[in-house]
Amino acid sequence: MYQKMKNQTEILVRKLKLSKILEKLWTYLTVNFITKLSLRVRKNMILVICDRLSKMMYFIAIMKETSVEDSAKLFRNNMWKLCELPECQDR
């Protein structure tokens, strides 16, 4: 299907897909790190976990040298026990 716009012919790629409506708190999360902080109480990085529905955030102070396994354990100990396991998001 072609669409004419301002003297240009472009092919439409596909129809837009509606976003899924979130219904439950702490189901869909975003996870990020705040880095390069000054060293205080032996912690120089913050793990930030944000709920996409309510925009509530949870912060965990960690060391930059924390391994992936230790980060997963921190997530499990701090978030999973409080809010259950989040659902996987299809991309």
Secondary structure, 3 states (H helix, E strand, C coil): CEEEECCEEEECCCCCCCCCCCCCCCCCEEEEEECCCCCECCECEEEEEEECCCCCEEEEEECCCCCHHHHHHHHHHHHHHHHCCCCCCCC
